[in-house]
Amino acid sequence: MRKKLIGILLLLIVLVVPSFSFAETNDVYVVPIRGEINRATFNFLNHTMDKIIKENPKAIIFEIDTYGGAIVEAEKIKNLIISAPVPTISYVNNKAESAGVLITIAAEKVVVSNTATIGSAETDPNTEKILSLWRGLLRDTAQYRNRDPEVIEAMADKDIEIEGLIGKNKLLNLTSTEAVKYGIADLAADSYDEILNFFNLGNANVNVVEESLQVKLAKYISNPYISSLLLTIGFVGLVIEILTPGFGIGGTISIIGFGLYFGGNILAGNSHWTSLILFVTGLILLVIEAMIPGFGLPGVSGIILVIIGTVLAMDSLTTAVLSLSIAILITTIVTIVLIKMGYRSKLLNKIVLDTSHEGEKGYLSVDTPIDYFDKEGKTITELRPAGFIEIDGIKLDALSDGGFIPKNTPIKVVRVEGSKLFVRRL
């Protein structure tokens, strides 16, 4: 009986175990790393590699074409590649500059296209502290992957001189031929087939992963320059909407600018919905402040929340402050230009005093002309003793020099003292 049970158990194991995919598949995945290296790039690679690794592929090829980007995100991507439990290949198809160097040498194997370049990895800003950190990352990764650390470091530090390769005060940037010659790359190739054959993967199925529209949009918008532009558009549109009656093009532009700014940074993973909520709350408080006289707690709170929301939406505090400063400066200039052109709103009229005292309405300056002396006219209000008179069709403020004078009574200016006209009835 025991032998039968053991036999049945073994039979079940033989039948069930093959249904589980422990075996390596015949697939090779190509994952693009293009454009600026930022948080959106890391989020895309992190999500994509999680899905690919579950398929247990023969290898992952990272097709690289970048001018670089954020060091922090490049380090995260480097760690992703190094920790991958499958063979990894970096394929520099065009360029791997700056942060792209670290990502490239993180893979087990490196391939460059015949027209590719790799190098120019100087940090910005190039302070001693940041450069020291960056050189350490490059050196450690190069040593881990058995690449020449001195050659790699020369791509980031102008002070490194390598005889026959690079002189002092110059950044190293290698061509494809030089990259292979100095051991930074294992192969120069222009097709996936060449790469697969060289690494004995010739019979593999190549699956090229494409970035989704959402990822492309997030990477593009989270660029600091684009974020600054969108932020400026949002504020300028808001000013135009305030200075023009009704809801129109200004409000539409503002919504689009702020929507893309916050939406792009949220998609990129730079921020969460909290930043947008704080920003909108700040705008609501500013609207409330505009509806009540004076400037108090709602206005102050609104300004603070708008600034906090804007800053939290970006990946870097320094970049956020710079972008906000540029947006405020440009918005201020646009506002001044629009006001000079005659655009004015009810909201602005509450803030800026634009009342004028015109002589035709009875307002006089302290320089009342002495020419009114001895002139005749009539009262247009009662003088008790002050009131209004009319001389030569001009309304004037006057005082009675002889008691009460009724309305529509002929008068004569008997003396002028500063801005005061004293009259008597005729």
TORTORBA-618043 format. One record per residue (C-alpha): residue in three letters; x, y, z; residue number from 1. Coordinates in steps of 0.1 Angstrom, whole numbers, always signed. Each point is the difference from the previous one (the first is absolute). Example, Ala and Ser with C-alpha at 12.3 -4.5 7.8 and 13.67 -1.06 7.14 Angstrom:
<recs>
{type ALA; px +123; py -45; pz +78; seq 1} $
{type SER; px +14; py +34; pz -7; seq 2} $
</recs>
This chain:
<recs>
{type MET; px +0; py +0; pz +0; seq 1} $
{type ARG; px +28; py +24; pz +9; seq 2} $
{type LYS; px +18; py -8; pz -33; seq 3} $
{type LYS; px -32; py +9; pz -19; seq 4} $
{type LEU; px -4; py +33; pz +18; seq 5} $
{type ILE; px +37; py +9; pz -7; seq 6} $
{type GLY; px -6; py -9; pz -36; seq 7} $
{type ILE; px -31; py +21; pz -3; seq 8} $
{type LEU; px +19; py +29; pz +16; seq 9} $
{type LEU; px +29; py -2; pz -24; seq 10} $
{type LEU; px -25; py -2; pz -29; seq 11} $
{type LEU; px -17; py +32; pz +12; seq 12} $
{type ILE; px +34; py +18; pz +3; seq 13} $
{type VAL; px +9; py -10; pz -35; seq 14} $
{type LEU; px -33; py +12; pz -14; seq 15} $
{type VAL; px -3; py +33; pz +21; seq 16} $
{type VAL; px +36; py +13; pz +1; seq 17} $
{type PRO; px +3; py +6; pz -38; seq 18} $
{type SER; px -30; py +22; pz +2; seq 19} $
{type PHE; px +20; py +25; pz +20; seq 20} $
{type SER; px +23; py +22; pz -21; seq 21} $
{type PHE; px +34; py -4; pz +18; seq 22} $
{type ALA; px +18; py -5; pz -33; seq 23} $
{type GLU; px +17; py +29; pz -18; seq 24} $
{type THR; px -20; py +13; pz -30; seq 25} $
{type ASN; px +15; py +6; pz -34; seq 26} $
{type ASP; px -8; py +37; pz +1; seq 27} $
{type VAL; px +23; py +30; pz +1; seq 28} $
{type TYR; px -15; py +34; pz +9; seq 29} $
{type VAL; px +12; py +33; pz -13; seq 30} $
{type VAL; px -8; py +29; pz +24; seq 31} $
{type PRO; px +6; py +36; pz -12; seq 32} $
{type ILE; px +17; py +26; pz +22; seq 33} $
{type ARG; px -4; py +32; pz -20; seq 34} $
{type GLY; px +0; py +37; pz +7; seq 35} $
{type GLU; px +5; py +16; pz +34; seq 36} $
{type ILE; px +7; py -23; pz +30; seq 37} $
{type ASN; px -25; py +10; pz +26; seq 38} $
{type ARG; px -25; py -16; pz +24; seq 39} $
{type ALA; px -24; py -8; pz -29; seq 40} $
{type THR; px +28; py -20; pz -16; seq 41} $
{type PHE; px +7; py -19; pz +32; seq 42} $
{type ASN; px -37; py -7; pz +6; seq 43} $
{type PHE; px -4; py -13; pz -35; seq 44} $
{type LEU; px +30; py -24; pz +3; seq 45} $
{type ASN; px -10; py -12; pz +34; seq 46} $
{type HIS; px -35; py -9; pz -11; seq 47} $
{type THR; px +12; py -15; pz -33; seq 48} $
{type MET; px +28; py -21; pz +15; seq 49} $
{type ASP; px -24; py -14; pz +26; seq 50} $
{type LYS; px -22; py -13; pz -27; seq 51} $
{type ILE; px +29; py -13; pz -22; seq 52} $
{type ILE; px +18; py -18; pz +28; seq 53} $
{type LYS; px -31; py -20; pz +7; seq 54} $
{type GLU; px +3; py -14; pz -35; seq 55} $
{type ASN; px +35; py -13; pz +8; seq 56} $
{type PRO; px +15; py +12; pz -33; seq 57} $
{type LYS; px +34; py -10; pz -14; seq 58} $
{type ALA; px +12; py +36; pz +2; seq 59} $
{type ILE; px -10; py +37; pz +2; seq 60} $
{type ILE; px +15; py +25; pz -24; seq 61} $
{type PHE; px -2; py +36; pz +11; seq 62} $
{type GLU; px +1; py +22; pz -31; seq 63} $
{type ILE; px +15; py +33; pz +11; seq 64} $
{type ASP; px -1; py +34; pz -17; seq 65} $
{type THR; px +3; py +28; pz +26; seq 66} $
{type TYR; px +18; py +32; pz +8; seq 67} $
{type GLY; px -4; py -8; pz +37; seq 68} $
{type GLY; px -21; py +14; pz +28; seq 69} $
{type ALA; px -4; py -3; pz +38; seq 70} $
{type ILE; px +28; py -18; pz +18; seq 71} $
{type VAL; px -24; py -13; pz +27; seq 72} $
{type GLU; px -23; py -17; pz -26; seq 73} $
{type ALA; px +30; py -13; pz -19; seq 74} $
{type GLU; px +13; py -17; pz +31; seq 75} $
{type LYS; px -34; py -16; pz +6; seq 76} $
{type ILE; px +0; py -13; pz -36; seq 77} $
{type LYS; px +35; py -13; pz +5; seq 78} $
{type ASN; px -11; py -20; pz +30; seq 79} $
{type LEU; px -30; py -14; pz -19; seq 80} $
{type ILE; px +23; py -13; pz -27; seq 81} $
{type ILE; px +26; py -14; pz +23; seq 82} $
{type SER; px -26; py -18; pz +21; seq 83} $
{type ALA; px -17; py -16; pz -30; seq 84} $
{type PRO; px +0; py -38; pz +3; seq 85} $
{type VAL; px +4; py -4; pz -38; seq 86} $
{type PRO; px +29; py +9; pz -24; seq 87} $
{type THR; px +0; py +37; pz -9; seq 88} $
{type ILE; px +15; py +17; pz -30; seq 89} $
{type SER; px +3; py +38; pz -5; seq 90} $
{type TYR; px -3; py +10; pz -37; seq 91} $
{type VAL; px +11; py +36; pz -5; seq 92} $
{type ASN; px -18; py +8; pz -33; seq 93} $
{type ASN; px +12; py +36; pz -6; seq 94} $
{type LYS; px +12; py +15; pz +33; seq 95} $
{type ALA; px +4; py -6; pz +37; seq 96} $
{type GLU; px +11; py +33; pz +15; seq 97} $
{type SER; px +1; py +11; pz +37; seq 98} $
{type ALA; px -23; py -21; pz +21; seq 99} $
{type GLY; px -3; py -24; pz -29; seq 100} $
{type VAL; px +36; py -12; pz +6; seq 101} $
{type LEU; px -9; py -14; pz +34; seq 102} $
{type ILE; px -31; py -18; pz -14; seq 103} $
{type THR; px +20; py -14; pz -29; seq 104} $
{type ILE; px +28; py -15; pz +21; seq 105} $
{type ALA; px -25; py -15; pz +25; seq 106} $
{type ALA; px -9; py -28; pz -24; seq 107} $
{type GLU; px +21; py -32; pz -3; seq 108} $
{type LYS; px +7; py +6; pz -36; seq 109} $
{type VAL; px +4; py +32; pz -20; seq 110} $
{type VAL; px -6; py +5; pz -37; seq 111} $
{type VAL; px +3; py +32; pz -20; seq 112} $
{type SER; px -12; py +9; pz -35; seq 113} $
{type ASN; px +27; py +8; pz -25; seq 114} $
{type THR; px -9; py +37; pz +2; seq 115} $
{type ALA; px -5; py +2; pz +38; seq 116} $
{type THR; px +18; py +21; pz +26; seq 117} $
{type ILE; px +2; py -5; pz +37; seq 118} $
{type GLY; px +14; py +25; pz +26; seq 119} $
{type SER; px -1; py +36; pz +10; seq 120} $
{type ALA; px -14; py -8; pz +34; seq 121} $
{type GLU; px +9; py +32; pz +19; seq 122} $
{type THR; px -25; py +9; pz +27; seq 123} $
{type ASP; px -20; py +33; pz +1; seq 124} $
{type PRO; px +6; py +17; pz +24; seq 125} $
{type ASN; px +36; py -12; pz +0; seq 126} $
{type THR; px +8; py +4; pz +37; seq 127} $
{type GLU; px +27; py -20; pz +17; seq 128} $
{type LYS; px -25; py -19; pz +21; seq 129} $
{type ILE; px -24; py -9; pz -28; seq 130} $
{type LEU; px +29; py -10; pz -23; seq 131} $
{type SER; px +16; py -22; pz +27; seq 132} $
{type LEU; px -34; py -18; pz +5; seq 133} $
{type TRP; px -4; py -4; pz -38; seq 134} $
{type ARG; px +35; py -13; pz -5; seq 135} $
{type GLY; px -5; py -25; pz +28; seq 136} $
{type LEU; px -32; py -13; pz -17; seq 137} $
{type LEU; px +17; py -3; pz -34; seq 138} $
{type ARG; px +32; py -16; pz +15; seq 139} $
{type ASP; px -20; py -25; pz +21; seq 140} $
{type THR; px -22; py -11; pz -29; seq 141} $
{type ALA; px +29; py -3; pz -24; seq 142} $
{type GLN; px +20; py -22; pz +24; seq 143} $
{type TYR; px -31; py -21; pz +6; seq 144} $
{type ARG; px -4; py -6; pz -37; seq 145} $
{type ASN; px +38; py -4; pz -7; seq 146} $
{type ARG; px +2; py +32; pz -21; seq 147} $
{type ASP; px +30; py +24; pz +3; seq 148} $
{type PRO; px -10; py +24; pz +28; seq 149} $
{type GLU; px +26; py +26; pz -9; seq 150} $
{type VAL; px -14; py +3; pz -36; seq 151} $
{type ILE; px -35; py +2; pz +14; seq 152} $
{type GLU; px +10; py +27; pz +26; seq 153} $
{type ALA; px +18; py +20; pz -27; seq 154} $
{type MET; px -34; py +5; pz -16; seq 155} $
{type ALA; px -11; py +19; pz +31; seq 156} $
{type ASP; px +31; py +17; pz +13; seq 157} $
{type LYS; px +21; py +24; pz -21; seq 158} $
{type ASP; px +30; py -4; pz +24; seq 159} $
{type ILE; px +5; py -36; pz -11; seq 160} $
{type GLU; px +27; py -4; pz -26; seq 161} $
{type ILE; px +5; py -33; pz -19; seq 162} $
{type GLU; px +31; py -1; pz -22; seq 163} $
{type GLY; px -9; py -7; pz -36; seq 164} $
{type LEU; px -37; py +4; pz +6; seq 165} $
{type ILE; px -9; py +33; pz +17; seq 166} $
{type GLY; px +19; py +31; pz +12; seq 167} $
{type LYS; px -7; py +21; pz +31; seq 168} $
{type ASN; px -29; py +24; pz +1; seq 169} $
{type LYS; px -19; py -20; pz -25; seq 170} $
{type LEU; px -30; py -23; pz +4; seq 171} $
{type LEU; px +3; py -34; pz -15; seq 172} $
{type ASN; px -26; py -10; pz -27; seq 173} $
{type LEU; px +6; py -33; pz -18; seq 174} $
{type THR; px -10; py -10; pz -35; seq 175} $
{type SER; px -13; py -35; pz -6; seq 176} $
{type THR; px +35; py -12; pz -12; seq 177} $
{type GLU; px +17; py +15; pz +31; seq 178} $
{type ALA; px -26; py -14; pz +23; seq 179} $
{type VAL; px +7; py -35; pz -12; seq 180} $
{type LYS; px +38; py +6; pz -1; seq 181} $
{type TYR; px +1; py +11; pz +36; seq 182} $
{type GLY; px -23; py -27; pz +13; seq 183} $
{type ILE; px -30; py +22; pz +8; seq 184} $
{type ALA; px -20; py -18; pz -26; seq 185} $
{type ASP; px +1; py -37; pz -11; seq 186} $
{type LEU; px -13; py +5; pz -35; seq 187} $
{type ALA; px -9; py +25; pz -27; seq 188} $
{type ALA; px -31; py -10; pz -18; seq 189} $
{type ASP; px -29; py +16; pz -19; seq 190} $
{type SER; px -27; py -27; pz +4; seq 191} $
{type TYR; px -16; py -22; pz +25; seq 192} $
{type ASP; px +10; py -31; pz -20; seq 193} $
{type GLU; px +37; py +9; pz +3; seq 194} $
{type ILE; px -4; py +4; pz +37; seq 195} $
{type LEU; px -19; py -33; pz +5; seq 196} $
{type ASN; px +24; py -19; pz -21; seq 197} $
{type PHE; px +31; py +14; pz +18; seq 198} $
{type PHE; px -14; py -10; pz +34; seq 199} $
{type ASN; px -13; py -34; pz -12; seq 200} $
{type LEU; px -37; py +10; pz +1; seq 201} $
{type GLY; px -5; py -3; pz -38; seq 202} $
{type ASN; px -32; py -21; pz +3; seq 203} $
{type ALA; px -18; py +23; pz +24; seq 204} $
{type ASN; px -32; py +19; pz -6; seq 205} $
{type VAL; px +5; py +37; pz +2; seq 206} $
{type ASN; px -28; py +19; pz +17; seq 207} $
{type VAL; px +4; py +38; pz -2; seq 208} $
{type VAL; px -17; py +19; pz +28; seq 209} $
{type GLU; px -15; py +34; pz -10; seq 210} $
{type GLU; px -5; py +29; pz +24; seq 211} $
{type SER; px -37; py +8; pz +4; seq 212} $
{type LEU; px -14; py +34; pz -8; seq 213} $
{type GLN; px -5; py +6; pz +37; seq 214} $
{type VAL; px +37; py -7; pz +7; seq 215} $
{type LYS; px +12; py +22; pz -29; seq 216} $
{type LEU; px -23; py +28; pz +11; seq 217} $
{type ALA; px +12; py -3; pz +36; seq 218} $
{type LYS; px +37; py +0; pz -10; seq 219} $
{type TYR; px -5; py +30; pz -22; seq 220} $
{type ILE; px -20; py +21; pz +24; seq 221} $
{type SER; px +21; py -8; pz +30; seq 222} $
{type ASN; px +29; py +16; pz -17; seq 223} $
{type PRO; px +9; py +31; pz +21; seq 224} $
{type TYR; px -1; py +24; pz -30; seq 225} $
{type ILE; px -34; py -13; pz -12; seq 226} $
{type SER; px -14; py +1; pz +36; seq 227} $
{type SER; px +12; py +37; pz +3; seq 228} $
{type LEU; px -17; py +9; pz -33; seq 229} $
{type LEU; px -33; py -17; pz +10; seq 230} $
{type LEU; px +1; py +17; pz +34; seq 231} $
{type THR; px +5; py +34; pz -17; seq 232} $
{type ILE; px -28; py -7; pz -25; seq 233} $
{type GLY; px -23; py -9; pz +29; seq 234} $
{type PHE; px +7; py +32; pz +20; seq 235} $
{type VAL; px -1; py +23; pz -31; seq 236} $
{type GLY; px -33; py -16; pz -11; seq 237} $
{type LEU; px -14; py +6; pz +35; seq 238} $
{type VAL; px +10; py +37; pz -1; seq 239} $
{type ILE; px -16; py +4; pz -35; seq 240} $
{type GLU; px -32; py -16; pz +14; seq 241} $
{type ILE; px -1; py +24; pz +29; seq 242} $
{type LEU; px +6; py +31; pz -21; seq 243} $
{type THR; px -27; py -9; pz -26; seq 244} $
{type PRO; px -38; py -3; pz +6; seq 245} $
{type GLY; px -16; py -35; pz +1; seq 246} $
{type PHE; px +16; py -34; pz -5; seq 247} $
{type GLY; px +20; py -1; pz -32; seq 248} $
{type ILE; px +34; py -8; pz -16; seq 249} $
{type GLY; px +20; py +10; pz +31; seq 250} $
{type GLY; px -18; py -25; pz +22; seq 251} $
{type THR; px +3; py -28; pz -26; seq 252} $
{type ILE; px +37; py +6; pz -4; seq 253} $
{type SER; px +5; py +1; pz +38; seq 254} $
{type ILE; px -18; py -33; pz +5; seq 255} $
{type ILE; px +20; py -17; pz -28; seq 256} $
{type GLY; px +33; py +14; pz +14; seq 257} $
{type PHE; px -6; py -10; pz +36; seq 258} $
{type GLY; px -17; py -33; pz -11; seq 259} $
{type LEU; px +30; py -11; pz -20; seq 260} $
{type TYR; px +25; py +12; pz +26; seq 261} $
{type PHE; px -16; py -20; pz +29; seq 262} $
{type GLY; px -12; py -29; pz -21; seq 263} $
{type GLY; px +34; py -6; pz -16; seq 264} $
{type ASN; px +18; py +2; pz +33; seq 265} $
{type ILE; px -25; py -23; pz +16; seq 266} $
{type LEU; px +3; py -25; pz -28; seq 267} $
{type ALA; px +38; py +2; pz +2; seq 268} $
{type GLY; px -1; py -8; pz +37; seq 269} $
{type ASN; px +14; py +33; pz +11; seq 270} $
{type SER; px -30; py +7; pz +21; seq 271} $
{type HIS; px -34; py -12; pz +11; seq 272} $
{type TRP; px -36; py +14; pz -1; seq 273} $
{type THR; px +8; py +18; pz +33; seq 274} $
{type SER; px +20; py +28; pz -19; seq 275} $
{type LEU; px -30; py +6; pz -23; seq 276} $
{type ILE; px -25; py +1; pz +28; seq 277} $
{type LEU; px +22; py +25; pz +19; seq 278} $
{type PHE; px +3; py +22; pz -31; seq 279} $
{type VAL; px -37; py +0; pz -8; seq 280} $
{type THR; px -8; py +7; pz +37; seq 281} $
{type GLY; px +24; py +30; pz -1; seq 282} $
{type LEU; px -18; py +14; pz -31; seq 283} $
{type ILE; px -34; py -4; pz +16; seq 284} $
{type LEU; px +13; py +20; pz +31; seq 285} $
{type LEU; px +13; py +27; pz -23; seq 286} $
{type VAL; px -34; py +3; pz -17; seq 287} $
{type ILE; px -17; py +2; pz +34; seq 288} $
{type GLU; px +25; py +28; pz +10; seq 289} $
{type ALA; px -9; py +19; pz -32; seq 290} $
{type MET; px -37; py +0; pz +11; seq 291} $
{type ILE; px +6; py +16; pz +33; seq 292} $
{type PRO; px +15; py +35; pz +8; seq 293} $
{type GLY; px +36; py +2; pz +12; seq 294} $
{type PHE; px +26; py -27; pz -1; seq 295} $
{type GLY; px +1; py -25; pz +28; seq 296} $
{type LEU; px +3; py -37; pz +10; seq 297} $
{type PRO; px -16; py -15; pz -32; seq 298} $
{type GLY; px +24; py +19; pz -22; seq 299} $
{type VAL; px +31; py -8; pz +19; seq 300} $
{type SER; px -10; py -37; pz +3; seq 301} $
{type GLY; px -9; py -2; pz -37; seq 302} $
{type ILE; px +34; py +14; pz -11; seq 303} $
{type ILE; px +18; py -25; pz +23; seq 304} $
{type LEU; px -20; py -30; pz -12; seq 305} $
{type VAL; px +5; py +9; pz -37; seq 306} $
{type ILE; px +37; py +2; pz +5; seq 307} $
{type ILE; px +2; py -32; pz +20; seq 308} $
{type GLY; px -21; py -19; pz -25; seq 309} $
{type THR; px +21; py +12; pz -29; seq 310} $
{type VAL; px +33; py -9; pz +17; seq 311} $
{type LEU; px -12; py -34; pz +11; seq 312} $
{type ALA; px -10; py -9; pz -36; seq 313} $
{type MET; px +36; py -1; pz -11; seq 314} $
{type ASP; px +27; py -25; pz +7; seq 315} $
{type SER; px +27; py +25; pz +12; seq 316} $
{type LEU; px -5; py +29; pz +25; seq 317} $
{type THR; px +27; py +20; pz -18; seq 318} $
{type THR; px -16; py -5; pz -34; seq 319} $
{type ALA; px -35; py +7; pz +14; seq 320} $
{type VAL; px +11; py +34; pz +15; seq 321} $
{type LEU; px +18; py +10; pz -32; seq 322} $
{type SER; px -30; py -9; pz -21; seq 323} $
{type LEU; px -24; py +18; pz +23; seq 324} $
{type SER; px +23; py +31; pz +0; seq 325} $
{type ILE; px +1; py +1; pz -38; seq 326} $
{type ALA; px -38; py -4; pz -2; seq 327} $
{type ILE; px -6; py +28; pz +25; seq 328} $
{type LEU; px +24; py +23; pz -17; seq 329} $
{type ILE; px -15; py -5; pz -35; seq 330} $
{type THR; px -35; py +2; pz +14; seq 331} $
{type THR; px +8; py +33; pz +17; seq 332} $
{type ILE; px +13; py +15; pz -32; seq 333} $
{type VAL; px -30; py -12; pz -20; seq 334} $
{type THR; px -23; py +15; pz +27; seq 335} $
{type ILE; px +17; py +34; pz -2; seq 336} $
{type VAL; px -2; py +0; pz -38; seq 337} $
{type LEU; px -37; py -9; pz +0; seq 338} $
{type ILE; px -9; py +27; pz +25; seq 339} $
{type LYS; px +19; py +26; pz -20; seq 340} $
{type MET; px -20; py -11; pz -30; seq 341} $
{type GLY; px -32; py +8; pz +19; seq 342} $
{type TYR; px -10; py -34; pz +12; seq 343} $
{type ARG; px -16; py +3; pz +35; seq 344} $
{type SER; px -23; py -22; pz +20; seq 345} $
{type LYS; px -24; py +5; pz +29; seq 346} $
{type LEU; px +23; py -21; pz +22; seq 347} $
{type LEU; px +30; py +23; pz -9; seq 348} $
{type ASN; px -21; py +31; pz +6; seq 349} $
{type LYS; px -4; py -12; pz +36; seq 350} $
{type ILE; px +37; py -1; pz +4; seq 351} $
{type VAL; px +11; py +30; pz -20; seq 352} $
{type LEU; px -16; py +34; pz +6; seq 353} $
{type ASP; px -10; py +15; pz -33; seq 354} $
{type THR; px -25; py +27; pz +11; seq 355} $
{type SER; px +7; py +34; pz -15; seq 356} $
{type HIS; px -13; py +33; pz +13; seq 357} $
{type GLU; px -9; py +21; pz -29; seq 358} $
{type GLY; px -7; py +37; pz +0; seq 359} $
{type GLU; px -32; py -5; pz -21; seq 360} $
{type LYS; px -14; py -19; pz +30; seq 361} $
{type GLY; px +8; py +27; pz +25; seq 362} $
{type TYR; px +35; py -12; pz +11; seq 363} $
{type LEU; px +27; py +27; pz +1; seq 364} $
{type SER; px +37; py -1; pz +6; seq 365} $
{type VAL; px +17; py +23; pz +25; seq 366} $
{type ASP; px +10; py +22; pz -29; seq 367} $
{type THR; px -34; py +17; pz -6; seq 368} $
{type PRO; px +5; py +27; pz -27; seq 369} $
{type ILE; px -2; py +36; pz +13; seq 370} $
{type ASP; px -19; py +7; pz -32; seq 371} $
{type TYR; px -33; py -9; pz +17; seq 372} $
{type PHE; px +3; py +31; pz +22; seq 373} $
{type ASP; px -27; py +26; pz -7; seq 374} $
{type LYS; px -18; py -24; pz -24; seq 375} $
{type GLU; px -38; py -5; pz +1; seq 376} $
{type GLY; px -20; py -32; pz -2; seq 377} $
{type LYS; px -28; py -18; pz +19; seq 378} $
{type THR; px -4; py -25; pz +27; seq 379} $
{type ILE; px -10; py -35; pz -11; seq 380} $
{type THR; px -5; py -12; pz +36; seq 381} $
{type GLU; px -8; py +18; pz +32; seq 382} $
{type LEU; px +31; py +16; pz +18; seq 383} $
{type ARG; px -3; py -8; pz +37; seq 384} $
{type PRO; px +27; py +14; pz -1; seq 385} $
{type ALA; px +17; py -25; pz -23; seq 386} $
{type GLY; px -15; py -13; pz -33; seq 387} $
{type PHE; px +5; py +1; pz -38; seq 388} $
{type ILE; px -1; py +29; pz -24; seq 389} $
{type GLU; px +3; py +3; pz -37; seq 390} $
{type ILE; px +21; py +25; pz -19; seq 391} $
{type ASP; px +4; py -1; pz -38; seq 392} $
{type GLY; px -16; py -34; pz +0; seq 393} $
{type ILE; px +26; py -14; pz +25; seq 394} $
{type LYS; px -11; py -16; pz +32; seq 395} $
{type LEU; px +20; py +13; pz +30; seq 396} $
{type ASP; px +1; py -5; pz +38; seq 397} $
{type ALA; px -7; py +33; pz +18; seq 398} $
{type LEU; px -7; py +15; pz +34; seq 399} $
{type SER; px -26; py +27; pz +8; seq 400} $
{type ASP; px +16; py +33; pz +13; seq 401} $
{type GLY; px -33; py +13; pz +13; seq 402} $
{type GLY; px -22; py -27; pz +15; seq 403} $
{type PHE; px -25; py -24; pz -17; seq 404} $
{type ILE; px -4; py +3; pz -38; seq 405} $
{type PRO; px -28; py -19; pz -17; seq 406} $
{type LYS; px +3; py -22; pz -31; seq 407} $
{type ASN; px +0; py +18; pz -35; seq 408} $
{type THR; px +10; py +33; pz +16; seq 409} $
{type PRO; px +23; py +23; pz -20; seq 410} $
{type ILE; px +34; py +4; pz +18; seq 411} $
{type LYS; px +33; py +17; pz -3; seq 412} $
{type VAL; px +35; py -12; pz +11; seq 413} $
{type VAL; px +11; py +26; pz +26; seq 414} $
{type ARG; px +33; py -16; pz +11; seq 415} $
{type VAL; px +23; py -31; pz -6; seq 416} $
{type GLU; px +19; py -16; pz +28; seq 417} $
{type GLY; px +21; py -30; pz -12; seq 418} $
{type SER; px -24; py -25; pz -14; seq 419} $
{type LYS; px -31; py +17; pz +15; seq 420} $
{type LEU; px -23; py +23; pz -19; seq 421} $
{type PHE; px -22; py +24; pz +21; seq 422} $
{type VAL; px -31; py +14; pz -16; seq 423} $
{type ARG; px -28; py +24; pz +7; seq 424} $
{type ARG; px -35; py +3; pz -15; seq 425} $
{type LEU; px -5; py +27; pz -25; seq 426} $
</recs>
